[in-house]
Amino acid sequence: MFDNRVKTKTDRVLGLLAQYESPNVLWIDPAGGWPVVWERAKGSEVWDAEGRKYIDLTAAFGVAAAGHANPRVVAAGRRQMGRLLHAMGDVHPHALKAELARELSRITFERWSDGRAAGKTIFCNSGFEAVEAALKTALLATKKSHIIAFTGGYHGLGYGALNATHREHFRGPFHPQLSQFGRFVPFPTAAQHLPSVERQIKHIMSVESIGAIIAEPIQARGGINVPPRGFLQLLRKLCDRAGALLILDEIYTGFGRAGRWFACEHEAVAPDVLCLGKALAGGFPISACVGRSDVLDNAWPSSSGEAIHTSTFLGHPVGCAMALAQIHELSRRRLPERSAELGGWLLNELRAQLDPLNLNAEIRGRGLMIGVEFRDAESQPAATLVLNLVKRMLRRGFLLLPEGEAANVVSFTPPLTIARAQLKAAVAAFKASLLEQQ
C-alpha cells in the first residue's frame, strides 16, 4: 500500500537522516515527538521546522552563553567571511588568531597572576581536541605517560580523550584500540570524600608514572556534579608535589557558565593547562588549549617548519572573529555575574517549588549550571521518569536534556541572557510536568 499521509518538513528531514546518516548518531523516538528539527534560534528561543517556539534551557550544549545568534557575534562572523574565510593556521597566519591568543592569555593566566604570568594557546576545532592537546602537553612536559582522571568525567570521545572519559558506554566498544593510560579515582561530592581521594591519588602516583591530573571543576555530562570546596586546592597540591600538570577541563564550565569567568576561580586555583570550547565563539566550532607560558615553552619544541600538532582549520579566522566578539559581549553585559545572580535565584526557585512534592530528588549546581537528580523509591536512578519528563517539557515548549551516566539528571544550562520570567515559566512547567507523572 502507498503511504498517502502528508509528510511534514520534520518527517522529511528525519527520514533523510535515517536513510543517510550513521544510525548511531540520532535517536528518533518510535512513539514520535522526539526530536524536533531546529529551524532558527535567537536569544533564548528556538523555532522548529513546523514553526513551534521553544525556550531553550540547554543553550545548545552550553554553547549559546551570550544568546543564540547574538547580533554582535553574528556581525563579526559575517564581516570576517566577506574578508577572509580561511587561512593557513600553522603556515601563513592571520591577525585575529594573534589577537585571540592574546585575549585568552589576558582573561586567564594574566588575570589570575596580576600580570606576572601569561598564557599560550594551541587552537583546535572541538573540545576533545583541546583535551588531546593538553594530554600531549603533559607528556612532553613531564615525560610521564599516565594520567589520573575521575569517575563520571567526560572529556570527549577522541582516542586520546577516551582515556580520560570514564563512561563505559563510550569506552567499551573501543577497548581493543585504547592504550588506556588513564587511572580513575572517584569524583568527590562531599567534603568527607576528600581524604579518600587524596589517599587514592597518592597511591597511584607512588606506583605509576603520572604526568597529569585532569578534572572538570563541575562535571557536566556526568550529572552536574559539584565537588566540595577544597577539591581543586587538593589537586593543585598533589600535582605540585609530584611534578605533574593540573589540567582543568572548562569546556562546559568556562565563560561564565558557573557564575565566574571560569569555575576554578571559585577556589582561586589556577591550572597549568586549561581546556576551552563550547561558549568560546557562541556557535562556531573552535576550541583552545591554553597553558601557562613557561609550561608550553618548556614542553613544545620551536617549530622547524613542520608542527607536530596542528590541523587544517587551526585558529580559523571566522571562529577567531566570533570568539573575540563573544568575549566582548560576555564582559560588556557582565554575563558571568548575571549567571551567578540568576543561577542562585533559579536554584532557590526549583527547591521552593519541588521540595513540597516530596520527591526523591536532589537539586544542585552553581551559576546557570543546575541539575535535578531523580531516584525511585528504592533509590535507584529514575531514568524513565527523567526521559518522560524532558519529553513532556518539550511538548510544553521547553528544551531540556538528561545528564549523568544513568540519564537520571535533568540539567538546566540556559543562555546566560535568559529572562527571569522565562525561567519562572520553565519552573512552573517543570512542576506541572512532574505532577502529571505522579
C-alpha positions in Angstrom: 0.0 0.0 0.0 1.1 3.6 -0.6 1.5 5.9 2.3 -0.8 8.8 1.4 -0.1 10.8 4.6 1.2 14.3 4.0 4.7 14.5 5.4 5.8 17.5 7.4 9.2 19.1 7.0 10.2 17.4 10.2 9.2 14.0 8.7 11.3 14.6 5.6 14.4 15.7 7.5 14.3 12.8 9.9 13.6 10.4 7.0 16.7 11.6 5.2 18.8 11.3 8.3 17.5 7.8 9.0 18.5 6.9 5.4 21.8 8.6 5.0 23.4 9.3 8.5 25.1 6.8 10.6 22.5 5.0 12.7 24.4 5.7 16.0 24.1 9.5 15.8 20.4 10.4 16.2 17.8 8.8 18.4 14.3 9.0 17.0 11.5 8.1 19.4 9.4 5.4 17.7 6.4 7.0 19.5 7.1 10.3 17.8 7.6 13.8 19.3 11.4 13.5 19.6 13.5 15.0 18.2 12.3 18.3 16.8 14.1 19.8 13.8 15.6 23.2 14.6 14.9 25.9 12.0 16.2 29.1 13.7 17.1 30.4 17.1 17.5 33.9 18.7 18.4 34.8 22.2 16.9 32.1 24.5 14.3 31.0 21.9 14.3 28.3 19.3 11.8 27.7 16.4 11.4 24.2 14.9 10.7 23.3 11.3 6.9 23.5 11.9 7.1 27.0 13.4 6.7 26.0 17.0 8.6 28.1 19.5 10.6 26.8 22.5 12.5 28.3 25.4 16.0 26.8 25.3 17.2 25.6 28.7 20.2 23.9 27.2 22.0 26.8 25.4 22.6 24.1 22.8 25.1 22.1 25.0 26.1 25.3 26.7 27.4 27.0 23.5 25.0 30.0 23.3 26.2 31.7 26.5 25.6 35.2 25.1 22.3 34.0 23.4 21.6 32.3 20.2 22.5 34.4 17.1 23.9 37.2 19.3 23.9 40.2 16.9 27.4 41.4 17.6 28.8 37.9 17.4 27.0 37.2 14.1 28.1 40.5 12.7 31.7 39.7 13.5 31.4 36.4 11.7 29.8 37.9 8.6 32.4 40.6 8.3 35.2 38.1 8.6 33.6 35.8 6.0 33.5 38.6 3.5 37.1 39.5 4.1 39.0 36.2 4.8 37.1 32.9 5.0 40.1 30.7 5.5 43.8 31.0 6.2 46.8 28.6 6.7 46.8 28.2 10.5 50.3 26.9 11.0 52.0 28.4 7.9 50.7 31.8 7.0 48.7 33.2 9.9 46.1 36.0 10.1 45.9 38.8 12.6 42.8 37.7 14.5 44.5 34.5 15.6 47.2 36.5 17.3 44.6 38.8 18.9 42.5 35.9 20.3 45.6 34.2 21.7 46.5 37.5 23.5 42.9 37.8 24.8 42.8 34.3 26.1 46.1 35.0 27.9 44.6 38.2 29.4 41.4 36.7 30.8 43.2 33.6 32.2 46.8 33.4 33.4 47.5 37.2 33.3 44.3 37.9 35.3 45.0 35.2 37.8 48.6 36.3 38.4 48.0 40.1 38.3 50.1 40.2 35.1 53.0 38.2 36.4 52.4 35.2 34.1 51.0 34.8 30.6 49.2 32.1 28.7 50.0 30.5 25.4 47.4 28.8 23.2 47.1 25.8 20.9 44.0 26.4 18.8 41.7 23.4 18.0 38.3 22.8 16.5 36.3 20.9 19.1 36.5 20.3 22.8 38.0 16.9 22.7 40.9 18.2 20.5 41.7 20.8 23.2 41.9 17.9 25.7 44.2 15.9 23.5 46.5 18.9 23.0 46.6 19.2 26.8 47.4 15.5 27.2 50.2 15.8 24.7 51.5 18.8 26.6 51.6 16.8 29.8 53.6 14.0 28.2 56.1 16.4 26.6 56.4 18.5 29.8 56.9 15.6 32.3 58.0 12.7 30.2 55.4 10.7 32.2 52.9 8.7 30.2 49.9 8.2 32.5 47.2 10.5 33.9 44.7 10.5 36.7 41.0 11.3 35.8 37.7 10.9 37.7 34.7 8.6 37.6 31.8 10.4 35.9 34.2 12.6 33.9 33.6 13.4 30.3 36.5 14.8 28.2 35.4 13.9 24.7 35.4 10.8 22.5 38.7 11.0 20.5 41.1 8.2 21.2 43.3 10.3 23.4 40.4 11.9 25.3 38.7 8.5 25.8 41.5 7.6 28.1 40.1 10.3 30.5 36.4 9.9 29.8 35.1 7.4 32.3 31.8 6.2 31.0 31.9 2.6 29.7 29.2 3.3 27.2 31.7 5.4 25.3 34.9 3.5 26.0 33.7 -0.1 25.9 33.4 -0.6 22.1 37.0 0.7 21.6 38.9 -1.0 24.3 41.0 -3.1 21.9 42.4 0.1 20.3 42.8 2.2 23.5 46.2 2.4 25.2 44.3 3.0 28.5 46.8 5.3 30.1 44.2 6.8 32.4 43.7 5.8 36.0 40.4 6.7 37.6 39.6 8.0 41.1 36.0 8.6 42.4 34.8 12.2 41.9 34.1 13.7 45.3 30.7 15.2 46.0 31.1 15.9 49.7 33.9 17.1 52.0 34.2 13.7 53.7 35.2 12.2 50.4 38.4 14.3 50.1 40.7 12.2 52.4 39.9 9.1 50.4 40.5 10.9 47.1 43.9 12.1 48.4 44.9 8.6 49.6 44.0 7.0 46.2 45.8 9.7 44.2 48.9 9.4 46.3 48.9 5.6 45.9 48.5 5.8 42.2 51.3 8.4 42.0 53.6 6.1 44.0 53.2 3.1 41.6 52.5 4.8 38.2 54.3 7.4 36.1 51.7 10.1 36.4 52.2 13.2 34.2 48.9 15.0 34.9 45.6 15.1 36.7 42.7 16.1 34.6 39.3 17.2 36.1 36.2 19.2 35.4 35.6 21.8 38.1 32.0 20.8 37.9 31.0 17.6 36.0 28.5 18.5 33.3 27.6 15.3 31.4 28.4 13.3 34.5 25.2 14.8 36.1 26.0 18.4 37.2 28.2 17.0 40.0 29.6 19.8 42.2 32.7 18.9 44.2 33.2 20.2 47.8 35.3 23.3 48.4 39.0 22.3 48.7 38.9 19.7 45.9 40.8 21.8 43.3 43.2 23.0 46.0 43.9 19.4 46.9 44.6 18.6 43.2 46.9 21.6 42.9 48.8 20.5 46.0 49.2 16.9 44.8 50.3 17.9 41.3 52.9 20.3 42.7 54.3 17.6 45.0 54.5 15.0 42.2 55.7 17.3 39.4 52.6 16.6 37.4 50.4 19.1 35.5 47.0 20.1 36.6 44.7 20.1 33.6 41.3 21.7 34.1 38.6 20.9 31.5 36.4 24.1 31.5 35.0 23.3 28.0 31.5 23.4 29.6 32.0 25.5 32.7 34.1 28.3 31.1 33.0 31.7 30.1 30.5 32.4 32.9 28.5 29.2 33.0 29.2 28.5 36.7 29.0 32.1 37.9 32.6 33.2 37.3 34.5 33.6 34.1 36.0 30.2 34.9 34.7 27.7 37.5 38.2 27.2 39.0 38.0 30.8 40.3 35.6 29.7 42.9 38.6 28.2 44.7 41.2 30.6 43.4 43.1 27.7 41.8 45.0 28.2 38.6 45.7 25.1 36.5 48.8 24.5 34.4 46.7 23.9 31.3 43.1 25.0 30.6 40.8 23.4 28.0 38.2 25.7 26.5 35.4 25.3 23.9 31.6 25.4 23.6 30.8 29.0 24.5 34.1 30.3 23.3 32.7 31.6 20.0 28.9 31.3 20.6 28.4 28.7 17.8 31.4 28.4 15.6 33.5 25.2 16.1 36.6 26.5 17.7 38.4 25.4 20.9 41.6 26.1 22.7 44.2 24.5 24.9 45.6 27.4 27.0 48.7 26.7 29.1 50.9 28.8 31.3 53.6 30.2 29.0 56.5 28.5 30.8 54.7 25.2 30.7 54.1 25.3 26.9 57.5 26.8 26.2 59.3 24.0 28.0 57.0 21.3 26.7 56.8 22.0 23.0 59.8 22.5 20.7 60.1 25.5 18.5 58.7 24.9 15.0 61.2 23.9 12.4 58.7 24.3 9.6 56.5 21.3 10.4 54.4 21.4 13.5 54.0 18.2 15.4 50.4 19.1 16.5 48.3 21.0 14.0 45.2 20.9 11.8 43.8 22.4 8.6 41.4 24.8 10.3 43.7 25.7 13.3 42.7 29.2 14.5 40.0 29.6 11.9 39.6 33.4 11.1 35.8 33.3 11.3 36.0 31.4 14.6 38.6 33.9 16.0 36.4 36.9 15.0 33.4 35.4 16.6 35.3 34.4 19.8 36.6 37.9 20.2 33.1 39.3 19.8 31.7 36.7 22.2 34.3 37.5 24.9 33.5 41.2 24.5 29.7 40.5 24.9 30.2 38.4 28.0 32.3 41.2 29.5 30.2 44.2 28.3 27.0 42.6 29.6 28.6 41.2 32.8 27.1 37.8 32.0 29.3 35.8 34.4 28.0 38.0 37.2 24.5 37.6 35.9 24.9 33.8 35.8 25.8 33.8 39.5 22.8 36.0 40.5 20.2 34.4 38.2 21.6 30.9 39.0 21.2 31.4 42.7 17.6 32.5 42.2 16.9 29.5 39.9 18.3 27.1 42.5 16.2 28.5 45.2 13.1 28.6 43.0 13.5 25.0 42.0 13.8 24.0 45.6 10.9 26.1 46.7 8.6 24.6 44.1 9.8 21.0 44.1 10.6 20.3 47.8 6.9 20.3 48.8 6.2 17.5 46.3 8.2 15.0 48.5 10.1 13.6 45.5 13.3 11.6 45.8 15.2 14.4 44.1 18.4 16.3 44.7 18.8 19.8 43.3 22.4 21.1 42.9 24.5 23.4 40.9 26.4 26.6 40.6 25.6 29.6 38.4 23.4 28.7 35.5 24.5 25.1 35.6 21.9 23.3 37.7 20.9 19.6 37.9 17.9 17.9 39.3 18.7 14.2 40.1 15.8 11.8 40.4 15.7 8.4 42.1 12.9 5.9 42.6 11.6 4.6 45.9 14.5 2.1 46.1 17.0 5.0 45.5 17.8 3.6 42.0 18.3 6.1 39.1 14.9 7.1 37.8 15.9 7.3 34.1 12.4 6.5 32.7 10.9 9.3 34.8 13.5 11.8 33.5 13.1 10.8 29.9 9.3 11.2 30.1 9.8 14.5 32.0 12.0 16.1 29.3 9.6 14.8 26.6 6.7 16.4 28.5 8.6 19.7 28.8 9.3 19.6 25.0 5.6 19.4 24.4 5.1 22.3 26.7 7.7 24.3 24.7 10.9 23.9 26.8 14.1 22.3 25.7 15.9 20.3 28.4 18.4 17.4 28.4 19.0 14.4 30.7 22.6 14.0 32.0 24.5 11.5 34.1 25.7 8.0 33.4 22.2 6.7 34.2 20.5 9.6 32.4 18.5 10.4 35.6 19.6 14.1 36.0 17.7 16.9 34.3 20.1 19.7 33.6 19.4 23.4 33.3 22.1 25.3 31.4 20.2 28.1 29.6 21.8 31.0 27.8 23.2 33.5 30.3 21.0 36.1 28.7 17.7 34.3 29.6 15.0 36.4 31.2 13.9 35.7 34.8 10.3 35.5 33.6 11.3 32.7 31.1 13.0 30.8 33.9 10.0 31.2 36.2 7.7 29.9 33.4 10.1 27.0 33.0 10.0 26.1 36.7 6.2 26.2 36.7 6.0 23.9 33.6 8.6 21.6 35.2 6.5 21.3 38.3 3.3 20.7 36.3 5.0 18.0 34.2 6.1 16.3 37.4 2.6 16.4 38.8 1.3 14.8 35.6 3.6 11.8 36.2 2.6 11.2 39.8 
